[in-house]
């Protein structure tokens, strides 16, 4: 009870410090006890490379390529980020972290000055995975020239609905409707009454995916320059994943990055309660599409690109590998999870995702009595973004993240 009282009475950054300390101890404890045999029912999950079928050790794995992942809001990007975080930890890769908090001064356009300095002994950054607003030239000042660029898009109607629900009390255009009985309908009835494109805090209030990718998202539909901009994005990104076809996209990413199937294991992270059962009036959906016209074009453009890539990959090959991936996911979830996703009130502090004040974000509990090796891998699988981000920052820099720049 005393520990609980201390946690609840602490300020937000003190809580994060306490949480990080708990996580470091948990991960250290699991790694320390990993040595030794485990019984057949407690075989560790393999997040790395397997040994050869003959039992001889395989050649040391080559490190994955350098990656820039432009993490878009409310598009399943946290799930993909977790896969890449685990890859970074497994291969001891150097991450380009923000100097302060968890984002690169968002919603400002990315600048090289926002990046934490290289740690001692590191020659270059290997991964850039935190939220930013894309400015390609500035990213290229930070990341090696051979870096692969990835991002992810989601159906614009579902994306905007999720953004509106998640950020209703923080985005200036949404804030006046916080206590409205039907806030989304009221906003879409007359969005120009609430939306000021000159306010940088309104970046997510219109075409949020286009905004994250550096486009001028507040403009009207008559501007025809978007077609050239989409073509430029297609030249920039080596792969644009589509959330509605996440598994197919993952298999394309696997080939691009040279990963093993086991390294694609995931659980769905940062989902909000009730999203699966949410029905949307067709008229409201059409208004969302009209308001977010650039996101609609962006999504349709890269959805077509994805299916062109699947065709080149081979439909028969894709079908067989999808079956193998989904079998792996079922096995991994059965081995790690105590059940389905649960609300924040049912999770321990170290596994609880950050909670906005407008909606409950789901997370997972781990099965009891896991072996140390399996606990270590399962913990990473379900670790929310902020906790994993803070853990990797501490591993790389030997100190806690700074909350704000000095005055």
Secondary structure, 3 states (H helix, E strand, C coil): CHHHHHHHHCCHHHHHHHHHHHHHHHHHHHHHCCCCCCCHHHCCCCCCCCCCCCCCCCCCCCCCCCEEEECCCCCCHHHHHHHHHHHHHHHCCCECCECECCECCCCCECCHHHECCCCCCCCCCCEECCECECCHHHHHHHCCCCCEEEEEECCHHHHHHHHHHHCCCCCHHHHCCCCCCCHHHHHHHCHHHCCCCCCHHHHHHCCHHHHHCCCCCCCCCCCCCHHHHHHHHHHHCCEEEEHHHHHHHHHHHHHHHCCCHHHHCCCCCCCECCCCCCCCCHHHHHHHHHHCHHHHHHHHHHHHHHHHHHHHHCHHHHHHHHHHHHHHHHHHHHHHECCCCECHHHCCHHHCCCCCCCCCECECCECCCCCHHHHHHHHHHHCCHHHHHHHHHHHHHCCCCECCCCC
